[in-house]
Amino acid sequence: MKVIFFGEPETYADQREYQRLIESATDQLGANVVSQRETLSRDSIASMELYQIFNPPAVLIIREDGAPVALWQHSIPSMSDIGYHYQSER
């Protein structure tokens, strides 16, 4: 399972909340599970097109085979939401 964070929110307050969520997810799930991607690289654009992510910031949980488990676009989920979907697919 992977948890991928795409982009950053526009406002400073939302950016701080988003960074805290990334740090919390990394602490709870492990650095090998959580990754953060910018939205301008070719790889990120290809991934965003594949998973139909049109409104970053976005949080995507995928299985090892690449199948999507959960996706939040243009919103910041809680760590409990991420944990729930992460654990339900394990």
Buried (B, 14 or more C-beta within 10 A) or exposed (E): BBBBBBBBBEEEEBEEEBBEBBEBBBEBBEEEBBBBBEBEEEEBBEBBEEBEBEEBBBBBBBEEEEEEBBBBBEEBBEBEBBBEBBEEEE
